[in-house]
Amino acid sequence: MVFRWWVTISWWLSAADHDGRSISDDNGDGGCNGVVVVEMTAVKIATVFAVVVVDETGMIDCKPADTPMIPNQKLYIEDEADLTDKGRYQRLFGKLIYLAHTRPDIAHAVGVVSQFMHEPQVHHMEVVIRIIRYLKKTADHGVVFRRHGHLKTQIYTDASWAGEKGDRRATSGFFTLVGGNLVAWRSKKQKVVSLSSAESKFRGIAKEVVEALWIKKLLTEIGFPPEEAIQIICDNEAAIAISEIQFNMIEQNMLKWIDTLSEKS
């Protein structure tokens, strides 16, 4: 899933110059009223909707959860497992996916439960309920934009390897910062099975190169062309090394599988 606030961001960018000062700031103190408005509005909307979701599910008195999912929990379709109410599952998911537009902390968990919409089982519903319990504890959380004095673009990417117990596909994710503020994020299962952690993470990097080019084009079109190269940050040395290879004829023959990534992933 990809969630973008580009309308808000473009308005925020128009309110601040490259030094982070408000264009309409007559006092010259560097304050940016536009950012303050975005900060308050975004958090308030997220807070109100989170409370509404908890209340509508009849869980206003539930015990809060510290995390949207149990760490390292693996969900899959179990043989002969009890099914849950499909209609209720889908209604709850619809509310959660809407809220995830302003809550990147639940994006991965919502993406996981979305895989079982066609045949939800009891243990899948338990994760949905846990997400709602987490929302009760974190109802006042949301995306906040602040002035950092620059418009640098950074993309952080990571991927699991054979993390899905059902099909052993990897899950890759990223988040993008523009001017030090979070503007885009995604958590998505890869389409093919990777044979190594380096391959799964390289697939993630390849996808984020496309994201970086899109962001560069968008910022240029709205009048804020990047002044520095966009950084894509990954923690796997092998994937980074492959990304930096200058392909000559020999290296192309050695790494033919890379040429097929755009078609597979």
N, C-alpha and C positions, 0 to 999 in steps of 0.2 A: 504494500500500500504506500502511496506517495501523498503526502499532505503538504500543501503549499499555501503560504499567506502572501502571495505576490502582490495582491491589490493593496494590502496593508503596508507591505514593505515598500512598494513604489511610492506610496504617499509619505511614508516615513523618510525615504531618501529625499523626496522633494522638499521636506521640511528642514533638512540639514545639508550643509555644504560638506566638502571633503575634509574639513577640519572638525566636523561634528557640531558646528555652531548652527543655531537656528537662523534661517535667512530672514525671518521676521523678528529676530531678536534686536530690538532697538537699543537695549542697554549694553550690549556687547559683553555680557557676562557668561556667554557660552551656553545658556539655558536653551532647551529645545522643548517648547510646550507640546509640540506634536507627539514627541516620544512619550511624554507624561500621559497624554490622552490615550494613546494606544496601550500603554502599560495598565492603566486603570480599567479601560474598557475590556481588554482581553481577559484579564483575571476575573473581573466581575461576571462576564458572560459564562466563563468556564465554571465558576463557583456556583452560579444559579442553576445551570443545567445539571451539574453533578448532583446537587441536592435534589433536584426534581427526579432524576433517575433513581436515586436511592429511595426517595419517598414513594414513587409510583410502583416500585417493586415490593412495597411493604416491608422494607428492611431498614427503616429509619432507626430502629432500636437494636440493630445487629451488632455483633462484636467486630470492630475494625480489624483490617489485616494490614500488615506492614509492607507487603509486596503484592503486585497484581497476580503473580504466579509463584508457586513453590519453586525455589531455585533448582535448575537442572531437571525440571519435570518434563517428561516426554508424553505427548498425547498421540494416540492413534486409534484406529477402529479395532476394537477387541472382538474376537469371535464369541457369539452367543451372549454378549453383554446386554443388560437391560437398557431399553430405549427411554428417552425422556420426552416431554411434551415438545414436539417439533415447533408448533406455533409460538409457544412462549419463548423458546430458545431463539427463534428468529427475530421476535419482537425485541428481546433484550439486546441481541446483537446489533440490531438497527440503531438503538439508542447509543450503544457503546461506540460504534464506528463513527457516528456523528460527533460524539464528544472527543474522539481521538484526533479530530482536526485541530484541537487546541491542547491536547495532552499527549506529548510524545512518550511519556513514561508508561502509557498503557498500549502504545501502538503495537508492540511485539505480541503481547498477550492477546489483543483483539485479532491480530493476524492469525495467530495459532487457532483460536476457536472458530475462525471463519472457515476453516478447512472441513468442518463437520456439519455444515448447514443442512446437507441432504439427508443425514442420518445421525442426528445427535444422540449420544449415549449419556447415561447418568453421570459418569465421571467427567464428561465434557461440560455438562451443566454446572457441576461443582466448581469448575474453573471460572465460568461466567459469574457465578455467585461470589467467588472470591474477588474478582475484579470490582464488583459493586461494593463489597466490604472494604476494599482498598480505597475506593472513591469516597467512602464516608470519612475515612481518616484524612484524606488529602483533598477535600473539596475545594480548598482555597488555592490549590496549585494551578499554574497555567504558564503560558509563554509570555515572557516579559522582554521588552526591547529597551535597551539603554544606550546612551551615547558613549562610545569608546574612542572617538577621535580618529577613526580610520574606516576604510571600506574594504579591507582585505577579505578575500574569499578563501575559506578552508573547508575541505571535505574529509571527514573521518570515516573510514570504512573498515569493516571486519566481516568475517564469515566463519561459520562452524564447519565441521567436516563430518559427513555421515551422521549428522545429529538427529535426523528423523528416524525413529525406530521402525516406522511402517515401511518406508521406501529407501532409507539411507541417503536421501538427498540433503544437501547442505542448505542452510539458511544464511543469506547475506543481508547486511544492513548498512545504512550510512546515515549521517546527519551533516547538514551543511550550515556553516556560519558565514554570514555576510556582515562585515563591520562588527564582528564579535557577537552577533545575535543569531539565534537559531531561526532559520527560515524554511528548511525542508528536511524531511526524514523519511526513512522507509525501512521496513523489515519484510523480506519476501523470500520464499523458498525458491531455490534454483531449479531450473527445468530438467537438468540432467544430473546423474550421479558423478561426482568428482572422485578421481582415484587417489588424490592426495590433498593435504591441507593447503599446499602451495597452489594447486590448481583451483581449489574452491575460492581461495582468497584472491587469486589473479582474476577470476571471473568477476569478483566484486569490484576490483580496481577497473576492469574494462568497462563495466557498467557506469562507474562514476566518472570516467573520462567523458562519456556522453553527457552526463549530468553537468559536468564542468563547462563543456562547450555550450550547452543550452543556457546556463546561468550567465556566461560571458556575453552571449548574444543578447539576452534579455536586458542585462544591465546597460549594455551599449545602446540598445534601442530606446531606453527611457532616459538616456542622457548621463549615465554614470559608468563609462567604460573602465574596466579594471586597470589600475596603474601598475599592478604587479602580477606575476604569474600566479594562477590558482594552484593552491597546494592540495594534493591528495595524500592523505596520511594513512599508512597501514603498518601493522606491527609484525608482518611476516617478511623476513629477509629474503627468502627464496622468491616470493612473489614480487618483491621490489626489484630484485636483480633481473628477473625475467622482463619486467616492465621497462627496465632501462637498457635492455640489449639493443644495440644498433644492428639491425638485421642485414647481414650480407648473405651471399648465396649459401654458404655452409650452414650458417645459423638457421636459415629458413628451412633447410632440409632436416635439421635436427629438431626443430620445433614446429612441425607441420600442424600438430594438434591445436596450436594457438590460432592458426588461420581459420579454424572452424568454429571458434568461440562465438562469433557474431551470429552464426546460424543456429547454434545449439542453445545458447543461454538467453 
